[in-house]
């Protein structure tokens, strides 16, 4: 993986995390650094989850294959939303449990 591909993946990850932030009414902790981490984790989770669903259940919809530079967009947004939900749920749990 060259530096250009990594930068493109990083920009797409930021966009996917921003889209997840719009879908979920929760605030991303950490500002821009949190946005980048949620986006990268979401891209990874979305691509792995989509590959597993495709392999196990044969999901084959055309819109799930939309991609920019090899990054699947819809699974990345869904993965970012899941990561954002889990992170903010743990933060709320830790804040209100003590």
C-alpha positions as CSV (number, residue, x, y, z in Angstrom):
1,X,0.0,0.0,0.0
2,X,1.5,3.3,-1.0
3,X,1.1,6.6,0.7
4,X,-1.4,7.9,-1.9
5,X,-3.7,5.0,-1.3
6,X,-3.4,5.5,2.4
7,X,-4.3,9.1,2.2
8,X,-7.4,8.3,0.0
9,X,-8.5,5.7,2.5
10,X,-8.1,8.2,5.3
11,X,-10.2,10.8,3.5
12,X,-12.9,8.3,2.8
13,X,-12.8,7.1,6.4
14,X,-13.3,10.7,7.6
15,X,-16.3,11.1,5.2
16,X,-17.8,7.8,6.4
17,X,-17.4,8.8,10.0
18,X,-19.0,12.1,9.3
19,X,-21.9,10.3,7.6
20,X,-22.2,8.0,10.6
21,X,-22.3,11.1,12.9
22,X,-25.2,12.4,10.8
23,X,-27.1,9.1,11.1
24,X,-26.6,8.7,14.8
25,X,-27.4,11.6,17.1
26,X,-24.2,11.1,19.1
27,X,-21.1,13.2,19.4
28,X,-17.8,11.7,18.3
29,X,-15.3,12.0,21.2
30,X,-11.8,13.4,20.5
31,X,-12.7,15.8,17.7
32,X,-10.8,15.2,14.4
33,X,-8.6,12.4,15.9
34,X,-11.7,10.6,17.1
35,X,-13.3,11.1,13.7
36,X,-10.3,9.6,11.9
37,X,-10.1,6.6,14.3
38,X,-13.9,5.9,14.1
39,X,-13.7,6.1,10.3
40,X,-10.7,3.8,10.0
41,X,-12.2,1.3,12.4
42,X,-15.5,1.6,10.6
43,X,-14.0,1.0,7.1
44,X,-12.2,-2.1,8.4
45,X,-15.3,-3.4,10.2
46,X,-17.6,-2.7,7.3
47,X,-15.4,-4.4,4.7
48,X,-14.8,-7.5,6.9
49,X,-18.5,-7.7,7.9
50,X,-19.6,-7.3,4.3
51,X,-17.2,-10.1,3.2
52,X,-18.5,-12.4,5.9
53,X,-22.2,-11.7,5.0
54,X,-21.4,-12.2,1.3
55,X,-19.7,-15.5,2.0
56,X,-22.2,-16.9,4.5
57,X,-25.5,-15.6,3.0
58,X,-24.7,-14.8,-0.6
59,X,-25.8,-11.1,-0.3
60,X,-25.3,-9.6,-3.7
61,X,-26.8,-6.2,-4.2
62,X,-25.3,-3.8,-6.6
63,X,-25.3,-0.7,-4.4
64,X,-23.2,-2.5,-1.8
65,X,-20.3,-2.6,-4.3
66,X,-20.1,1.1,-4.8
67,X,-16.5,2.0,-4.2
68,X,-13.9,4.7,-4.4
69,X,-10.3,3.5,-4.9
70,X,-11.2,0.1,-3.7
71,X,-13.0,1.2,-0.5
72,X,-16.6,0.0,-0.4
73,X,-18.7,3.0,0.6
74,X,-22.0,1.6,2.0
75,X,-20.4,-1.1,4.2
76,X,-17.8,1.5,5.4
77,X,-20.6,3.9,6.5
78,X,-22.5,1.1,8.2
79,X,-19.3,0.0,10.0
80,X,-18.5,3.5,11.1
81,X,-22.1,3.9,12.5
82,X,-21.6,0.6,14.5
83,X,-18.2,1.7,15.8
84,X,-19.6,5.1,16.8
85,X,-22.5,3.5,18.6
86,X,-20.3,1.1,20.5
87,X,-17.7,3.7,21.5
88,X,-20.3,6.2,22.7
89,X,-22.2,3.5,24.5
90,X,-19.1,2.5,26.4
91,X,-18.3,6.1,27.3
92,X,-21.9,6.7,28.6
93,X,-21.7,3.4,30.5
94,X,-18.4,4.4,32.1
95,X,-19.7,7.9,32.9
96,X,-22.9,6.9,34.5
97,X,-21.8,3.7,36.3
98,X,-19.6,5.5,38.8
